[in-house]
């Protein structure tokens, strides 16, 4: 059993009957408890509108753990006894005082020294209200630490993000705010720094002398499912690029930090975001393209067009796909395009980074463009986790002929049971007060600044060809053209892919 008293805390989950709490948060808390990372000195208070008693709430928590496929062990009833529920309207001041009393009671019962974590697992329009009432009604206290975990979307453009930030900063200091980007909890995203900074065979090559381009793909096979209402207002650029994609760019491109502290890593990531070449509104179309899915077929099943999805405007101009070309204006990266693409209803669910190295100046095996195989480093982020390296080897029995050889390392093949989910890792980091893998306000602001220009251009210039890609494909042709103009092509995302050109 862990006796680390840094984990002694109360966790208040706003939105405890919602999808995020049930699919991610409850299983993560149970997994931490099962592994002994949380001991008996904690409580969880679920807050939501629905009327529920503690018993019904605990049953929901048990069901959500069972559905997550985490095996329940004998101590589950003791675990569940830490969970309490309050039916709550977050806009009603009085309810915060009731919450405060319950927190005090549970702190006494479980011997918790006043540490309080507030998790906003509900719609963002309430974040500011909740934060200000937590402060005005004295729920944030001075007996222990107070931490606020906040979900995406963090605003829908820079001005709204700035307003939200000002609202929550009235009640919480920057170092008490943990802005979740769950990609930063993924094992292989965290591994990017290790691959780069702990391997002599990569870091010396990690620059514009040896790398020809970088490709980051995050594709989903699902459509908008039951999130049509939210998604039609957001689109792929806000939902994926502003946060996850730009975070991956900054980890791939940052300079080695002088140490592994939160501040040093952040400061290097922020420098990358500042160095991304800004576009004018008129230049956006040269660098960014968008798409929207039509009907099609995925895994043998016919699926509808985006415009026919539930709660989506039948004339919608919202993009479900984005591809773009970024340039980083600094000494290391000048001249190396970083291509990103993300979308829904694509061929396969997959997040991958492909680093394509430059050709050797005089390759003795070069015969024509067709037999040249660039070296690739592929970082598989999800669903499989690992790295592959594509090298040139000799084609058996054919003198002078080469063939691509792929070396694979699979991270989650080794011991999947020990590989915690992103939310579990991030929740644990926040409990311990480690904010390295959370986004700082400066990162959020710089990302919105970049993305807002693209939206301005797109708002002025409505599309006429939507839908422009069939479900089950890798997006519209314009995304291929973006690379073809530079003499490149997207590398395949399937794991058994043939990397021949
Ligand atoms: P949800 O709609 O399933 O749940 C919303 C919760 O908020 C419910 O528990 C509801 O009772 C509660 N609620 C709503 N109005 C309330 C009020 N006035 N007072 C008290 N409680 C109220 O939403 P979700 O999918 O769980 O998402 C929650 C947040 O997390 C959102 O900001 C969302 O964008 C973000 N998010 C969700 C996911 C996901 O996988 N579901 C992923 C990333 C981010």
Boltz pocket constraint, residues with backbone or C-beta under 6 A from the ligand:
constraints:
  - pocket:
      binder: B
      contacts: [[A, 14], [A, 15], [A, 16], [A, 17], [A, 18], [A, 19], [A, 20], [A, 21], [A, 47], [A, 48], [A, 49], [A, 50], [A, 88], [A, 89], [A, 90], [A, 91], [A, 120], [A, 121], [A, 122], [A, 123], [A, 124], [A, 151], [A, 152], [A, 153]]
      max_distance: 6.0
